Every structure is written in C-alpha cells, then in structure tokens.
Amino acid sequence: MESSQEVISQAAAVAEPQVSNGPEEAVDQSESILDRCVCDYVNPVMDRIKRRPLFQKVVIVNTVLLAVGSVLGYYVEQTYFEGGEVGFIALFLISGLGLCILINYLMVKIAFRPLDDVSDAMKAIRAGHRGIRVPEVTDDPQIEELSKSLNSMLNTMDMQRKKAAASVIKAQEEERKRIARELHDETSQSLTGLVIGIRMVQEIVPKTMPDIIERLDNINDLAHATLNEVHTMAVRLRPSVLDDLGLAAALRSYVKEFTDNTGILVEMQLLAMGSRLAPELETVLYRVVQEALTNVARHSGANKCRVTLRRKENSIKGVVEDNGHGFDSQKVMLSDEKGRGLGLHGMKERIELVGGSLEFDSRPNQGATVFIEVPLQTKEGIW
C-alpha cells in the first residue's frame, strides 16, 4: 500500500502544473519561448542562404539592402521630412547612399573572401611553397567544388613532378656511377700504364741526353697530374666512400677537399650520425650539402662556413650557414634568367623526394642559411 501511494503521489506531482512565482518569471518564460521560435526559423534560413552559390548570395544581399533602404527612406521621408527643407532631404539621401555602399562593400567582400584565399594560395605556390593547398570552403557549393578541384589538380601535379624528378635524379646517379667506374677502371689504368712506360723510357735514356730527360720528366709530371685529376673527378662524380663507409665519412672527406681547394674554412658538426642511413637518404643529404657548399664557393664571397647535421629520433635536421654577402632567395627562385636558381631548385627537389623540407634564410650582406629536415622514414615512397 505504501509503495502504491508513493507512485500515485509522484504521478500527481509530475502532472501538477507549474505555478508562476510572479509576472517577471512569466515574461522571462515568454521571451525565452520567443527566442527559441525565432532561432528555429532564422537558423534554417541562414543555413540555406549560406549554401547558395556566390552569385545568388550577392543578388540576395543587394535585394535585401535595396528593399530595406527603400522602406526606411520612405518611412523617414513621410515622418520627418514631409514639407521639410531640401538640404535635410539631400543630407539624408547622401548619408543613406553612403551607408548602402559601405554595407554592400562589406557584404560583397565577405562573400568573395574564399576567392581571395584561392588567390593567396596560388601566389604562395608560385613563390615555391608547393605544400600549400587552397582552403576548402563548405558554405558555397561552387567555391567548394573549385577548391577541391584545384587541390586535386595540385596534388596530381605534385606527385607527377616528384616522380619525374625522382626518375631524373636516379638516372643521374646511375650515370655518375657508370662514368666514375669507367674513369677508375679504364682511364686511370691507362694513365697508370702510361706513367710506367715513361719511367721505363727514363731508365734507358743515357745521361748524355739531358734535353730528352727533361722532356720525359715533364711528360711524367703531366701524366701524374692527369691521373690525379681523373681520380678527383671520379670521386666527385660518385664517392666510393659514400657507398662503403657512409654519409659521415663521405662528408668529412669532401669538406677537407673543399677547404683545400677553396680556402674557405668549414666547421662541421655531425651529431649522432655514426650509424648508416638508407642509401637514398645518404645520397640526398650528401648532394644537398655538396650543392650548398658549391654555392658558397661560387656566389657568397664567404671565408667561413658551418655545416651541422643532427640525428633525432624520427628525423635528421641540418644547417648550412656562411658569412657571405647573402642573396634574395625568393627573387632567385622566381628568376627567369637562364640557369639562375637551378641549384636551389635542385636542392629542394632532392629533399622533397624523401619527404623532407628545405628553407632558405638570407638577406643581402647578412650571409645565408639553409635549413634541412628529412624524416628517417617516408610514407610517400617516391624514391
């Protein structure tokens, strides 16, 4: 019995109408109900307007603006300016026209903002920032379709460009290996045979023929110099130490040779770079550092340079900086002059092939810095 009475009392409490505590609470309840009704009506309308094409949005905004301006102008003219002075009417018309233009400008600017974003993204891509994509807009179906199409086209072009660049670089490296092998195995051996033959001739030439001996000495020196140049050329084309001992040893050898040949002091720091990397990654990093130092020797006018490579858990970060006169990197990258900027573009191409990034920081008379970052594992699988 007690349980059934409790159930009845609870049902009666639920069914009992809520009694207002006063007129203020009743007004608040009515206002909240009105707000909900207005929101329930306005929100779907605004959502439908947002989903309209850009052209329809502009037409709707201008139509509403003209309608509101006409009604407001008629009301103000009938209420305040009936039989009034012409100056007040002209002032009202000019103010109303200026306000309409301002509102129309703001609304149209907001409506066309997605196109401005598209334009900014395309300018950035043209400046060399290939990873940038157009923001996808969901409010306008036409702009949304345009942005999706542009991004799809950019992704396709970027993938094709990377595949083409990878094929070219692979072919270059294979050709470098072949030429280096031929120089080492054939040309060097031929020159070595020539040197041995000259020595044998020197041994049988009598000392009573000093002119012949001097000429043979000169030929011998020339043969030795040619043999050294061929060996140096083979090493530059494809250093065997890179394949045999790895990136760290190859860079140390190249930096020593670079300093001996150019007189530019290079300070190199290789941090946690003792273990071997993937062959393609070692090749890319070696070629990028090689090209960076070549640019320093050719264009910077520097007398000091620093190369830093640091291996972290999931990536390798590098910095190549000099104290030269610097350059405008964006201007060089966008230059139409034949041959200018090819080295910088080649460096970026190589780094991007292994999923990395390369940035330049340089200003006139303030030196230049190249920032390198590559992942130890890439998901793109381009190389």
C-alpha positions as CSV (number, residue, x, y, z in Angstrom):
1,M,0.0,0.0,0.0
2,E,2.7,2.5,0.9
3,S,4.5,1.9,-2.4
4,S,1.4,2.4,-4.4
5,Q,0.7,5.6,-2.6
6,E,4.2,6.9,-3.3
7,V,3.7,6.1,-7.0
8,I,0.4,8.0,-7.0
9,S,1.9,11.0,-5.2
10,Q,4.8,11.2,-7.7
11,A,2.5,11.0,-10.7
12,A,0.4,13.8,-9.2
13,A,3.5,15.9,-8.7
14,V,4.5,15.5,-12.3
15,A,1.0,16.2,-13.5
16,E,0.6,19.2,-11.3
17,P,1.0,22.4,-13.4
18,Q,3.9,24.7,-12.6
19,V,2.7,27.8,-10.8
20,S,4.5,31.0,-11.8
21,N,6.1,32.9,-9.0
22,G,5.2,36.3,-10.5
23,P,4.8,38.4,-13.6
24,E,8.6,38.8,-14.1
25,E,9.1,35.0,-14.4
26,A,6.2,34.7,-16.8
27,V,7.7,37.5,-19.0
28,D,11.1,35.7,-19.0
29,Q,9.5,32.4,-20.0
30,S,7.6,34.1,-22.8
31,E,10.8,35.8,-24.1
32,S,12.7,32.5,-24.0
33,I,10.0,30.8,-26.0
34,L,10.0,33.7,-28.5
35,D,13.8,33.5,-28.8
36,R,13.6,29.7,-29.5
37,C,10.9,30.2,-32.1
38,V,12.9,33.0,-33.8
39,C,16.1,30.9,-33.8
40,D,14.2,27.8,-35.1
41,Y,13.0,29.9,-38.0
42,V,16.1,32.1,-38.7
43,N,18.8,29.4,-38.5
44,P,17.5,27.2,-41.3
45,V,17.0,30.3,-43.5
46,M,20.6,31.4,-42.8
47,D,21.9,27.9,-43.5
48,R,20.1,27.8,-46.8
49,I,21.5,31.2,-47.7
50,K,25.0,30.1,-46.9
51,R,24.6,27.1,-49.2
52,R,23.6,29.3,-52.1
53,P,26.1,30.0,-54.9
54,L,28.2,33.1,-54.7
55,F,26.2,34.9,-57.5
56,Q,22.9,34.3,-55.7
57,K,24.4,35.5,-52.4
58,V,25.4,38.8,-53.9
59,V,21.9,39.2,-55.5
60,I,20.2,38.4,-52.2
61,V,22.3,40.8,-50.3
62,N,21.7,43.6,-52.8
63,T,18.0,42.9,-53.0
64,V,17.6,43.0,-49.2
65,L,19.7,46.1,-49.0
66,L,17.7,47.9,-51.6
67,A,14.4,46.8,-50.1
68,V,15.3,47.9,-46.5
69,G,16.8,51.2,-47.8
70,S,13.6,52.0,-49.8
71,V,11.2,51.2,-46.9
72,L,13.4,53.1,-44.4
73,G,13.8,56.0,-46.7
74,Y,10.0,56.2,-47.4
75,Y,9.2,56.0,-43.7
76,V,11.7,58.7,-42.7
77,E,10.7,61.0,-45.5
78,Q,7.0,60.6,-44.6
79,T,7.6,61.0,-40.9
80,Y,10.3,63.7,-40.7
81,F,10.8,65.4,-44.0
82,E,7.3,66.0,-45.3
83,G,7.4,69.6,-46.4
84,G,10.9,70.0,-44.9
85,E,13.9,71.7,-46.3
86,V,15.7,70.4,-49.4
87,G,19.0,70.4,-47.6
88,F,17.9,67.9,-44.9
89,I,16.5,65.6,-47.6
90,A,19.7,65.8,-49.6
91,L,21.8,65.1,-46.5
92,F,19.6,62.1,-45.7
93,L,19.9,60.7,-49.2
94,I,23.7,61.1,-49.3
95,S,24.0,59.5,-45.9
96,G,21.7,56.7,-46.8
97,L,23.6,56.2,-50.1
98,G,27.0,56.1,-48.4
99,L,25.7,53.7,-45.8
100,C,24.3,51.4,-48.5
101,I,27.6,51.5,-50.4
102,L,29.5,50.7,-47.2
103,I,27.3,47.8,-46.2
104,N,27.3,46.5,-49.8
105,Y,31.1,46.7,-49.9
106,L,31.5,44.7,-46.7
107,M,29.0,42.1,-47.6
108,V,30.4,41.5,-51.1
109,K,34.0,41.4,-49.6
110,I,32.8,38.7,-47.1
111,A,31.2,36.8,-50.0
112,F,34.3,37.0,-52.2
113,R,36.7,36.1,-49.4
114,P,37.1,32.5,-50.5
115,L,38.3,33.7,-53.9
116,D,40.9,35.9,-52.1
117,D,42.0,32.8,-50.2
118,V,42.3,30.9,-53.5
119,S,44.4,33.8,-55.0
120,D,46.7,33.9,-51.9
121,A,47.3,30.2,-52.0
122,M,48.1,30.3,-55.8
123,K,50.6,33.1,-55.2
124,A,52.3,31.2,-52.4
125,I,52.5,28.1,-54.6
126,R,54.0,30.2,-57.4
127,A,56.6,31.5,-54.9
128,G,57.8,28.0,-54.3
129,H,55.7,26.8,-51.4
130,R,54.4,23.7,-53.1
131,G,52.9,22.1,-50.0
132,I,50.3,24.8,-49.6
133,R,46.7,24.0,-50.6
134,V,43.6,26.0,-51.2
135,P,41.3,26.2,-48.1
136,E,38.2,24.1,-48.8
137,V,35.0,26.2,-48.2
138,T,31.8,24.4,-47.3
139,D,29.5,27.4,-47.3
140,D,29.4,27.8,-51.0
141,P,29.0,24.8,-53.3
142,Q,30.6,26.4,-56.3
143,I,33.7,27.6,-54.3
144,E,33.8,24.3,-52.5
145,E,33.9,22.5,-55.9
146,L,36.5,24.9,-57.2
147,S,38.8,24.5,-54.2
148,K,38.5,20.7,-54.2
149,S,39.3,20.6,-58.0
150,L,42.3,22.9,-57.5
151,N,43.7,20.9,-54.6
152,S,43.2,17.6,-56.5
153,M,45.0,19.1,-59.6
154,L,47.8,20.4,-57.4
155,N,48.2,17.0,-55.7
156,T,48.3,15.2,-59.0
157,M,50.8,17.7,-60.5
158,D,53.0,17.5,-57.3
159,M,53.0,13.7,-57.4
160,Q,53.8,13.7,-61.1
161,R,56.6,16.3,-60.6
162,K,58.1,14.2,-57.8
163,K,58.0,11.0,-59.8
164,A,59.6,12.8,-62.8
165,A,62.3,14.4,-60.6
166,A,62.9,11.0,-58.9
167,S,63.4,9.4,-62.3
168,V,65.8,12.1,-63.4
169,I,67.9,12.1,-60.2
170,K,68.0,8.3,-60.3
171,A,69.2,8.3,-63.8
172,Q,71.8,11.0,-62.9
173,E,73.2,9.0,-60.0
174,E,73.4,5.8,-62.1
175,E,75.1,7.7,-64.9
176,R,77.5,9.2,-62.3
177,K,78.3,5.7,-61.0
178,R,78.9,4.4,-64.5
179,I,81.2,7.3,-65.5
180,A,83.1,7.1,-62.2
181,R,83.6,3.4,-62.6
182,E,84.9,3.8,-66.2
183,L,87.2,6.6,-65.1
184,H,88.6,4.5,-62.3
185,D,88.8,1.2,-64.1
186,E,89.7,2.2,-67.6
187,T,91.1,5.7,-67.8
188,S,93.1,5.5,-64.6
189,Q,94.6,2.2,-65.6
190,S,95.6,3.6,-69.0
191,L,97.2,6.6,-67.4
192,T,99.0,4.3,-64.9
193,G,100.3,2.3,-67.8
194,L,101.5,5.5,-69.4
195,V,103.4,6.5,-66.3
196,I,105.0,3.1,-66.0
197,G,106.1,3.3,-69.7
198,I,107.6,6.8,-69.2
199,R,109.6,5.5,-66.2
200,M,110.9,2.6,-68.3
201,V,112.0,5.0,-71.0
202,Q,113.7,7.3,-68.5
203,E,115.7,4.4,-67.2
204,I,117.2,3.5,-70.7
205,V,117.8,7.1,-71.8
206,P,121.5,7.9,-71.3
207,K,122.5,10.8,-69.2
208,T,124.3,12.3,-72.1
209,M,120.9,13.4,-73.5
210,P,119.7,16.0,-70.9
211,D,117.1,17.5,-73.2
212,I,115.3,14.2,-73.7
213,I,115.5,13.5,-69.9
214,E,113.9,16.9,-69.2
215,R,111.1,16.3,-71.6
216,L,110.4,12.9,-70.2
217,D,110.3,14.4,-66.7
218,N,107.7,17.0,-67.9
219,I,105.7,14.3,-69.6
220,N,105.8,12.2,-66.4
221,D,104.7,15.1,-64.2
222,L,101.8,15.8,-66.7
223,A,100.8,12.2,-66.6
224,H,100.8,12.2,-62.8
225,A,98.7,15.4,-62.7
226,T,96.2,14.0,-65.2
227,L,95.9,10.8,-63.2
228,N,95.2,12.8,-60.0
229,E,92.6,14.9,-61.8
230,V,90.9,11.8,-63.2
231,H,90.8,10.3,-59.7
232,T,89.4,13.5,-58.2
233,M,86.8,13.7,-60.9
234,A,85.7,10.1,-60.3
235,V,85.4,10.7,-56.6
236,R,83.3,13.9,-57.1
237,L,81.0,12.0,-59.5
238,R,80.3,9.2,-57.1
239,P,82.5,9.0,-54.0
240,S,83.1,5.3,-53.2
241,V,83.5,6.2,-49.5
242,L,79.8,7.1,-49.5
243,D,78.9,3.6,-50.5
244,D,81.5,1.9,-48.4
245,L,81.6,3.9,-45.2
246,G,78.5,6.1,-45.2
247,L,77.5,9.7,-45.1
248,A,79.6,10.9,-42.2
249,A,82.9,9.7,-43.7
250,A,82.0,11.0,-47.2
251,L,81.1,14.5,-45.8
252,R,84.4,14.7,-43.8
253,S,86.3,13.8,-46.9
254,Y,84.5,16.2,-49.1
255,V,84.8,19.1,-46.6
256,K,88.5,18.5,-46.3
257,E,88.9,18.6,-50.1
258,F,86.6,21.6,-50.3
259,T,88.7,23.6,-47.8
260,D,92.0,22.6,-49.5
261,N,90.7,23.7,-52.9
262,T,88.8,26.9,-52.0
263,G,90.5,28.2,-48.8
264,I,87.1,28.5,-47.1
265,L,87.2,27.3,-43.5
266,V,84.4,24.8,-42.9
267,E,83.3,23.9,-39.4
268,M,81.4,20.6,-39.4
269,Q,79.4,19.1,-36.6
270,L,77.9,15.6,-37.1
271,L,75.8,14.7,-34.0
272,A,74.5,11.1,-33.6
273,M,75.4,10.4,-37.2
274,G,77.6,7.4,-36.6
275,S,75.2,4.7,-37.9
276,R,74.3,4.2,-41.5
277,L,71.1,5.6,-43.1
278,A,69.1,4.4,-46.1
279,P,71.2,4.6,-49.3
280,E,68.8,7.0,-51.0
281,L,68.7,9.3,-47.9
282,E,72.6,9.4,-47.7
283,T,72.8,10.3,-51.3
284,V,70.3,13.1,-51.0
285,L,71.9,14.6,-47.9
286,Y,75.4,14.3,-49.5
287,R,74.3,16.0,-52.7
288,V,72.4,18.8,-50.9
289,V,75.4,19.6,-48.7
290,Q,77.7,19.4,-51.7
291,E,75.5,21.8,-53.7
292,A,75.2,24.2,-50.7
293,L,79.0,24.4,-50.3
294,T,79.4,24.8,-54.1
295,N,77.0,27.8,-53.9
296,V,79.0,29.2,-51.0
297,A,82.3,29.0,-53.0
298,R,80.8,30.4,-56.2
299,H,78.5,33.2,-55.1
300,S,78.7,34.1,-51.4
301,G,82.2,35.6,-51.1
302,A,82.4,34.0,-47.6
303,N,85.5,32.9,-45.8
304,K,83.8,30.8,-43.2
305,C,81.1,28.2,-43.3
306,R,79.4,25.9,-40.8
307,V,77.7,22.5,-41.6
308,T,75.6,20.8,-38.9
309,L,73.7,17.6,-39.1
310,R,71.9,16.2,-36.1
311,R,70.1,12.9,-36.0
312,K,67.0,12.8,-33.8
313,E,64.5,10.0,-33.0
314,N,62.5,10.4,-36.2
315,S,64.3,12.9,-38.4
316,I,67.6,14.5,-39.4
317,K,68.0,18.2,-39.2
318,G,70.8,20.1,-40.9
319,V,72.0,23.7,-41.2
320,V,74.5,25.1,-43.7
321,E,75.4,28.7,-42.9
322,D,78.0,31.2,-44.2
323,N,79.2,34.7,-43.5
324,G,79.0,35.9,-47.1
325,H,77.1,38.8,-48.7
326,G,73.8,36.8,-48.9
327,F,71.1,36.9,-51.6
328,D,67.4,37.4,-52.0
329,S,66.2,33.8,-52.1
330,Q,62.7,34.5,-53.3
331,K,64.0,36.6,-56.1
332,V,66.5,34.0,-57.2
333,M,63.9,31.2,-57.0
334,L,61.5,33.1,-59.2
335,S,64.1,34.5,-61.6
336,D,63.5,33.8,-65.3
337,E,67.2,34.2,-66.1
338,K,68.5,31.1,-67.7
339,G,70.5,28.9,-65.3
340,R,69.9,31.1,-62.3
341,G,68.4,29.3,-59.2
342,L,68.8,25.8,-60.7
343,G,71.0,24.8,-57.8
344,L,68.4,25.9,-55.2
345,H,65.6,24.2,-57.1
346,G,67.6,21.0,-57.3
347,M,68.3,21.0,-53.6
348,K,64.6,21.4,-52.8
349,E,63.7,18.7,-55.4
350,R,66.0,16.2,-53.8
351,I,64.9,16.9,-50.2
352,E,61.2,16.7,-51.1
353,L,61.7,13.4,-52.8
354,V,62.4,11.8,-49.4
355,G,59.5,13.7,-47.8
356,G,61.7,16.4,-46.2
357,S,61.7,20.2,-46.3
358,L,64.3,22.8,-47.2
359,E,64.2,26.5,-46.4
360,F,66.5,29.4,-47.2
361,D,67.1,32.4,-44.9
362,S,69.2,35.0,-46.5
363,R,69.3,38.8,-46.8
364,P,71.8,40.9,-48.6
365,N,75.1,41.5,-46.7
366,Q,73.9,39.2,-43.8
367,G,75.0,35.8,-45.0
368,A,72.9,32.8,-45.9
369,T,71.5,29.8,-44.0
370,V,70.0,26.6,-45.4
371,F,67.7,24.7,-43.1
372,I,67.3,21.0,-43.9
373,E,64.9,18.5,-42.3
374,V,64.2,15.0,-43.5
375,P,62.3,12.1,-41.9
376,L,64.1,8.8,-41.3
377,Q,61.1,7.0,-42.8
378,T,58.9,8.5,-45.5
379,K,55.4,7.4,-46.3
380,E,55.4,8.7,-49.9
381,G,57.5,6.0,-51.4
382,I,58.6,8.2,-54.3
383,W,62.3,7.3,-54.3
